[in-house]
Amino acid sequence: MNESRPHLVPVRSRDAEDFVRLRHRHHPPPAGQVFSVGAADDTGILRAVAVVGRPVAQPTASSRSLNP
């Protein structure tokens, strides 16, 4: 079995939203996105994205916090 480790790749906001929209149809695209990063395999296929954004809930919203 050929084991390969995923590596981090930059992901544009629009591409991250499309990734979430395609694979998690039960979730809306994230709001308040600040940045995103992806994990790709050796062939360059995007396998996962992490979207980091501002908190949506008012009690946790501050200028110093981000939500994964």
N, C-alpha and C positions, 0 to 999 in steps of 0.2 A: 504494500500500500504506500502510495506516495503522499507523505504528509507535508503540507505547506502551512506556514503560519501567516495569518492575515497581517497586513501592514496598514498603517494610517495613511489616509489620503485626504486632501482638501475636498470639500463638497460645497457647491454653491447652494444658497438658500432655496432656490427654486427646485434644484435637483433633490435636495433633502425632503422638501414638501411632496414632490412626486413619488419618492421612495415610500414615504409614510402613507400616502394616498393609495398606492397600489397594494401594499402589503398589510395595511391595517385599515381596511375599509370601514370598520366600526368606529374609528377615531377620526375626528376632524384634523386638518393640518394644524400644527402648533401655532399659537399666537405669540407675538412678542419675541420672535427669534432674534438672538444676538449673533450666534455663530453655530456652525455645524461641522462635524468631522465624520469621516467614514472609515470603514474597514473593508479592504479589497483583498482578493486572493491573488495568487501569483499571475493569473491570466488577466488581472485588471478588472474582474467583475466585482461590482460593489455588493457586499454581503450584509452590511449593517451601517446604520447612521446613528449618530448621537446629536440631538438637537438641544442646544442650550439657549434658554431665553429668560426673559424677565418673569417674575411671579405674576400669576393672574389674580390670585386672591388678594384682596386689599390688605388684610392684617399682616401678610408676609411681604408685601411690596415695600422695598426700601431701595435706596440708591446703591446699596452694597450687596444685594443678594441676587443670585441667579438660580434658576431651576434646571435640572437635567431633563 
